[in-house]
Each structure stands twice: as structure tokens, then as C-alpha cells.
Amino acid sequence: MSAAFVALLPIYIGFFGGYALKKFQIVDTDFAKSLLRVVFYLLIPLLVIAVFARLELQGEIMVFTAASSMVFLFGWLAATGLAKILNLSPKTKGMTIVALMIPNTGYALPFVTQAFGSEEISKWSGSEFAVATLTYSIVFYLSSQHSSDKITQNGLHQLLKAPVLWALLFSLITKLLEIELPESIVTSFEAVGSITGIVVIISLGILFDFQISRIGLSALLVATKLLLGLLVSVLSWKIFAVSSDDFYLLLLLSATPLPFNTVVFSGLHKLDIKTAVSAVSLSMPVGLVVSSAIIIAHQNFG
């Protein structure tokens, strides 16, 4: 059994465990939506503060920050283009924006440690810096504008109410002022925030329906996301003249499955959550194959 598969085994246990809980009528989809609110309003803010407390932005790390920022830009262009071509409804367009703009760096982390070692976590953190900053500001605002809820459509009001925004601002201020948080606080926040990924995965399992909704659109989103990651990696390689190892690392961080926030934001903003769950669920096994292929290519040609 490969080390990469072992590292990702908890994801699949959580996903199918959540599905089993719903199948045996122990929980329902409303429970999953409540879990996603806990993720957004409690777990993610704690995780953001913990990650930023340990982050040092310098030198080559900034290349990964810039590359992740490019994913957001190209993702927005692709999402708005697809929405116009396919004449998507506002709710589906909002979901598509989230799906294509955000790199799934959390999914990539086990692959990074497996293929490149723990010493490269700082570069992953540089990517995560851009992801957290842009996700919980620009993408959150854009997705709220496509909500069917008139109150939610007041994006600025919703953004100012989001604890994760204040966690982000707090982290940026402490970083700029070079204020170090007590180690006990950072460790405690890490401990609580570390369950974020598995809680989202369990929620996905509860929401999942094996009858994939809108299979054509779901597959198109997965393929578009992977192609955008490849494009950004090649551009970053050429623009920043990174090493071969860093190119494969960029590829691993950019060519990711659809982000779990596709489901989180769709639930919060009353977007097309059925298609969101289908697309994210479809992207997970595809992402496992693609990420494993990137690692094999790096080992043989890097």
C-alpha cells in the first residue's frame, strides 16, 4: 500500500463514514449544513490564526504566494466565461466561481510532505497565505452576490460578520507588527483547527448522493480546475525561473481537486449545493490519481 494512499486514507474513511451515517438515518443533510457552519464560524478562524502565527514570508516562498494568487485570477476568468457560455443560473454561477478560484491546498498537504519532505512545508504555507487571504475576502464576497437570499446578497455586511475575516486581519496585524502569540495559544488553536478538514469531509459524505447531479457540469469543472493548475504552474516556472523541484511542487499545489469551500460557501450562501457536492465528490478520486501521477513524474524526471 503506497504511502500517499495511507496519508489520504482518513479522507475516504471520513467521507464514506458520513455517507453511512446518512444512509442508516442516524443524521440528515441539515446536520451536515450545521457542521459546515461550525467549520466556517469557529474552526477555520482558529486554523487561520495558527497557520499565520508560524508563517514566515520571505525569499522563494513568495513565488508560491504569487502562483496561488494567479490561480484565483485565472479561476475567476474561467468561471465567468463558463457561466456566460453555459447560461448558468446565478446560484450555479456563484458555486462555479468558488470551485474554480480557490486552490485546494489542504488536500495537497499530505502529498507535499510525502513527495518533498516536511522541510517544504514553508512553501506550502506561502501558498496558504494567498489562499486564506483571498478566499475569505474576495471569493466570500463574490459568492454572496449570487445568493438567492436577499440578506446574504449584502456581501459587505456578510463579510464583516465573518469571524474568519477578523481572524485574518488579526493575523496580518500581528505579523506586520512582529508580535508573537504565546506558544500555548498557537498550539491550542492548531489542535482545535486541525479537525477542520475531516469535519468538512464527513459533511461531504452526509451530503453526497451517488446519483451525481449534473455530471456534465461536474466533470467540466474538475477538468477546468486541473487545466488551470497546469497553466499557472507553467507560467510561474517561466516567469520566476523556479527549479525543477519547485515546478512539481507548484503543480502539486495548483492542479488540485475542487476546494471543500465549494460546499461550505454554497451552504452558507444558498447556492447550488447539490451540484457543488457532486462536483467536489467527483474531483476527489480524480485528484488522488493526478496528485499521485505528479509525485511519480517528480521521482522519475524531477
C-alpha positions as CSV (number, residue, x, y, z in Angstrom):
1,M,0.0,0.0,0.0
2,S,1.6,3.3,-1.1
3,A,2.4,6.0,1.5
4,A,0.4,8.5,-0.5
5,F,-2.7,6.4,-0.2
6,V,-2.1,5.8,3.5
7,A,-1.8,9.6,4.1
8,L,-5.2,10.1,2.4
9,L,-7.0,7.2,3.9
10,P,-8.6,9.3,6.7
11,I,-10.3,11.4,4.0
12,Y,-12.0,8.4,2.4
13,I,-12.9,6.9,5.8
14,G,-14.5,10.2,6.9
15,F,-16.3,10.6,3.5
16,F,-17.8,7.1,3.4
17,G,-18.4,7.2,7.2
18,G,-20.5,10.3,6.7
19,Y,-22.4,8.7,3.9
20,A,-23.1,5.6,6.0
21,L,-24.4,7.8,8.8
22,K,-27.0,9.3,6.4
23,K,-27.7,6.0,4.8
24,F,-28.6,4.5,8.1
25,Q,-30.7,7.6,9.0
26,I,-28.5,8.5,12.0
27,V,-28.1,12.0,10.7
28,D,-29.6,14.1,7.9
29,T,-28.4,16.8,5.5
30,D,-29.5,19.5,7.9
31,F,-26.9,18.2,10.4
32,A,-24.2,18.4,7.7
33,K,-25.1,22.0,6.9
34,S,-24.9,22.8,10.7
35,L,-21.4,21.2,10.8
36,L,-20.3,23.4,7.9
37,R,-21.4,26.5,9.9
38,V,-19.3,25.3,12.8
39,V,-16.4,25.0,10.3
40,F,-16.8,28.5,9.0
41,Y,-17.6,30.3,12.2
42,L,-15.2,28.5,14.6
43,L,-12.7,26.0,13.2
44,I,-11.4,28.0,10.2
45,P,-10.8,31.2,12.2
46,L,-8.7,29.3,14.7
47,L,-6.8,27.5,12.0
48,V,-6.0,30.7,10.1
49,I,-4.6,32.3,13.3
50,A,-2.4,29.2,14.0
51,V,-1.1,28.9,10.4
52,F,-0.2,32.6,10.2
53,A,1.5,32.6,13.6
54,R,4.0,30.1,12.2
55,L,4.4,31.6,8.7
56,E,7.5,33.4,7.6
57,L,7.1,35.2,4.2
58,Q,10.5,35.6,2.6
59,G,12.5,34.8,-0.5
60,E,11.4,31.9,-2.7
61,I,8.3,31.4,-0.5
62,M,6.8,34.5,-2.1
63,V,6.8,32.7,-5.5
64,F,4.2,30.2,-4.2
65,T,2.2,33.1,-2.8
66,A,2.2,34.7,-6.2
67,A,1.4,31.5,-8.0
68,S,-1.7,30.8,-5.8
69,S,-2.8,34.4,-6.4
70,M,-2.7,33.7,-10.2
71,V,-4.9,30.7,-9.7
72,F,-7.6,33.0,-8.3
73,L,-7.3,35.4,-11.2
74,F,-7.5,32.7,-13.9
75,G,-10.2,30.8,-12.0
76,W,-12.4,33.9,-11.9
77,L,-11.9,34.5,-15.6
78,A,-12.7,30.8,-16.4
79,A,-15.8,30.8,-14.1
80,T,-17.3,34.0,-15.5
81,G,-16.6,32.7,-19.1
82,L,-18.3,29.3,-18.4
83,A,-21.2,31.0,-16.7
84,K,-21.8,33.1,-19.8
85,I,-21.3,30.3,-22.4
86,L,-23.5,27.8,-20.5
87,N,-26.0,30.4,-19.3
88,L,-25.8,29.2,-15.7
89,S,-28.2,30.4,-13.1
90,P,-27.0,32.9,-10.5
91,K,-26.8,30.2,-7.8
92,T,-24.8,27.8,-10.1
93,K,-22.5,30.7,-11.3
94,G,-21.7,31.6,-7.6
95,M,-20.8,27.9,-6.9
96,T,-18.7,27.8,-10.1
97,I,-16.8,30.9,-9.0
98,V,-15.9,29.3,-5.7
99,A,-15.0,26.0,-7.3
100,L,-12.6,27.4,-9.9
101,M,-11.0,30.3,-8.0
102,I,-9.7,28.5,-4.8
103,P,-6.7,26.1,-4.9
104,N,-7.3,23.1,-2.6
105,T,-4.0,23.4,-0.7
106,G,-5.4,21.5,2.3
107,Y,-5.8,18.4,0.1
108,A,-2.3,18.9,-1.3
109,L,-0.6,19.0,2.1
110,P,-0.2,15.2,2.6
111,F,1.2,14.9,-0.9
112,V,3.7,17.7,-0.3
113,T,5.1,16.1,2.9
114,Q,5.2,12.7,1.2
115,A,7.0,13.8,-2.0
116,F,9.1,16.7,-0.8
117,G,9.5,16.3,2.9
118,S,8.5,18.4,5.9
119,E,11.1,21.0,5.1
120,E,9.0,22.2,2.2
121,I,6.0,23.0,4.4
122,S,7.1,26.7,4.5
123,K,6.5,26.9,0.7
124,W,3.0,25.3,1.2
125,S,2.4,28.0,3.9
126,G,3.3,30.7,1.4
127,S,0.7,29.3,-0.9
128,E,-1.8,29.0,2.0
129,F,-1.2,32.7,2.9
130,A,-2.6,33.8,-0.5
131,V,-5.4,31.1,-0.4
132,A,-6.6,32.2,3.1
133,T,-6.4,35.9,2.4
134,L,-8.3,35.8,-1.0
135,T,-10.7,33.1,-0.1
136,Y,-12.2,34.8,3.0
137,S,-12.3,38.2,1.4
138,I,-12.8,38.4,-2.3
139,V,-14.2,34.9,-3.0
140,F,-16.5,35.1,0.0
141,Y,-17.9,38.4,-1.2
142,L,-18.3,37.3,-4.8
143,S,-20.1,34.1,-3.9
144,S,-22.5,36.0,-1.6
145,Q,-23.5,38.2,-4.6
146,H,-25.1,35.2,-6.3
147,S,-27.2,34.0,-3.3
148,S,-31.0,33.6,-3.5
149,D,-31.2,35.2,-0.1
150,K,-31.6,39.0,-0.2
151,I,-29.9,39.4,3.2
152,T,-27.0,37.2,2.1
153,Q,-26.6,39.3,-1.1
154,N,-25.4,42.2,1.1
155,G,-21.9,40.8,0.7
156,L,-20.1,43.5,2.6
157,H,-22.4,43.1,5.6
158,Q,-21.9,39.3,5.5
159,L,-18.1,39.7,5.1
160,L,-17.9,42.0,8.1
161,K,-19.9,39.4,10.2
162,A,-17.5,36.6,9.2
163,P,-15.2,35.6,12.1
164,V,-12.6,34.4,9.7
165,L,-12.1,37.9,8.2
166,W,-11.3,39.2,11.7
167,A,-9.0,36.3,12.3
168,L,-7.3,37.1,9.1
169,L,-6.9,40.8,9.9
170,F,-5.7,40.0,13.4
171,S,-3.1,37.6,12.0
172,L,-1.9,40.1,9.4
173,I,-1.6,42.9,12.0
174,T,0.4,40.7,14.4
175,K,2.6,39.6,11.6
176,L,3.3,43.2,10.4
177,L,4.0,44.3,14.0
178,E,6.1,41.3,14.6
179,I,4.0,40.3,17.6
180,E,4.4,36.7,18.7
181,L,1.5,34.9,20.1
182,P,2.1,32.6,23.2
183,E,3.0,29.1,22.1
184,S,0.3,27.6,24.3
185,I,-2.3,29.7,22.4
186,V,-1.0,28.7,19.0
187,T,-0.7,25.0,19.9
188,S,-4.3,25.0,21.3
189,F,-5.7,26.8,18.2
190,E,-3.8,24.2,16.0
191,A,-5.3,21.3,17.9
192,V,-8.9,22.5,17.5
193,G,-8.4,23.8,14.0
194,S,-6.7,20.6,12.8
195,I,-10.1,18.8,12.7
196,T,-11.4,21.2,10.1
197,G,-10.6,19.0,7.1
198,I,-12.1,15.8,8.5
199,V,-15.3,17.6,9.6
200,V,-15.7,19.0,6.1
201,I,-15.1,15.6,4.6
202,I,-17.7,13.9,6.9
203,S,-20.1,16.7,5.9
204,L,-19.5,16.0,2.3
205,G,-20.2,12.3,2.9
206,I,-23.5,13.1,4.5
207,L,-24.5,15.4,1.7
208,F,-23.3,13.1,-1.1
209,D,-25.7,11.3,-3.4
210,F,-24.3,8.6,-5.6
211,Q,-26.6,9.8,-8.4
212,I,-24.2,12.6,-9.4
213,S,-26.1,15.8,-10.2
214,R,-25.3,17.4,-13.5
215,I,-22.5,15.0,-14.3
216,G,-21.5,17.0,-17.4
217,L,-21.0,20.3,-15.5
218,S,-19.3,18.5,-12.6
219,A,-16.8,16.8,-14.9
220,L,-16.2,20.1,-16.8
221,L,-15.4,21.9,-13.5
222,V,-13.0,19.2,-12.4
223,A,-11.2,19.2,-15.8
224,T,-11.1,23.0,-15.9
225,K,-9.6,23.2,-12.4
226,L,-6.8,20.8,-13.4
227,L,-6.0,22.6,-16.6
228,L,-5.9,26.0,-14.8
229,G,-3.4,24.5,-12.3
230,L,-1.2,23.3,-15.1
231,L,-1.3,26.7,-16.8
232,V,-0.4,28.6,-13.7
233,S,2.4,26.2,-12.9
234,V,4.0,26.5,-16.3
235,L,3.6,30.3,-16.3
236,S,5.2,30.5,-12.8
237,W,8.0,28.3,-13.9
238,K,8.7,30.6,-16.9
239,I,8.2,33.9,-15.1
240,F,10.0,33.2,-11.8
241,A,12.6,30.7,-13.3
242,V,12.0,28.2,-10.5
243,S,13.9,24.9,-10.1
244,S,12.5,21.6,-11.4
245,D,11.6,20.5,-7.9
246,D,9.7,23.7,-7.3
247,F,7.8,23.3,-10.6
248,Y,6.5,20.0,-9.5
249,L,5.7,21.4,-6.1
250,L,3.8,24.3,-7.8
251,L,2.0,21.7,-9.9
252,L,1.0,19.7,-6.8
253,L,-0.4,22.8,-5.1
254,S,-2.2,24.3,-8.2
255,A,-3.6,21.2,-10.0
256,T,-5.8,20.3,-7.1
257,P,-9.3,18.9,-6.8
258,L,-12.1,21.3,-6.3
259,P,-11.9,23.1,-2.9
260,F,-14.0,21.9,0.0
261,N,-15.1,25.5,0.4
262,T,-17.2,25.0,-2.7
263,V,-19.6,23.1,-0.4
264,V,-19.1,25.3,2.6
265,F,-19.8,28.6,0.8
266,S,-22.7,27.0,-1.2
267,G,-24.3,26.1,2.1
268,L,-23.7,29.4,3.7
269,H,-24.9,31.5,0.7
270,K,-27.7,29.2,-0.5
271,L,-26.0,28.5,-3.8
272,D,-26.3,25.3,-6.0
273,I,-25.1,23.0,-3.2
274,K,-26.3,19.8,-4.9
275,T,-24.0,20.4,-7.9
276,A,-21.3,21.6,-5.5
277,V,-21.3,18.3,-3.6
278,S,-21.4,16.2,-6.8
279,A,-18.5,18.1,-8.3
280,V,-16.3,18.0,-5.2
281,S,-17.1,14.3,-4.7
282,L,-16.2,13.6,-8.3
283,S,-13.0,15.6,-8.0
284,M,-11.6,13.7,-5.0
285,P,-10.7,10.4,-6.7
286,V,-9.5,12.3,-9.8
287,G,-7.3,14.4,-7.6
288,L,-5.8,11.3,-5.9
289,V,-4.8,9.9,-9.3
290,V,-3.5,13.2,-10.6
291,S,-1.5,14.0,-7.5
292,S,0.0,10.5,-7.4
293,A,1.0,10.9,-11.1
294,I,2.7,14.2,-10.3
295,I,4.7,12.6,-7.5
296,I,5.7,9.7,-9.8
297,A,6.8,12.1,-12.5
298,H,8.8,14.1,-10.0
299,Q,10.6,11.0,-8.7
300,N,11.4,9.9,-12.3
301,F,12.0,13.2,-14.1
302,G,12.4,15.9,-11.4
